[in-house]
């Protein structure tokens, strides 16, 4: 929830590249998170992959939710990190 930029301000803009957290981190989030848009077990198979942000949504209270290109599901900000551009 607003790790760096605060509430209702996305960490990752549409078109940016992100990395999905590793499987252990996703499993921790799955066990801990008890609110809206819980991760689905199928999403764990995408652990460690990189993707492009397709859309950004905000849940009431400022939680950032992301849709990724060619990767199903709704992703929480906590499950993603910025993917560094490599040459």
PEJO-V17621 format. One record per run of one state. SS is the DSSP state (h for helix, s for strand, l for the rest). FROM is the first residue (numbers start at 1). TO is the last residue. If there is no record, write none. Layout:
ss=SS from=FROM to=TO
ss=SS from=FROM to=TO
//
This chain:
ss=l from=1 to=16
ss=s from=17 to=20
ss=l from=21 to=22
ss=h from=23 to=32
ss=l from=33 to=40
ss=h from=41 to=46
ss=l from=47 to=49
ss=s from=50 to=58
ss=l from=59 to=63
ss=s from=64 to=68
ss=l from=69 to=70
ss=s from=71 to=76
ss=h from=77 to=79
ss=s from=80 to=82
ss=l from=83 to=87
//
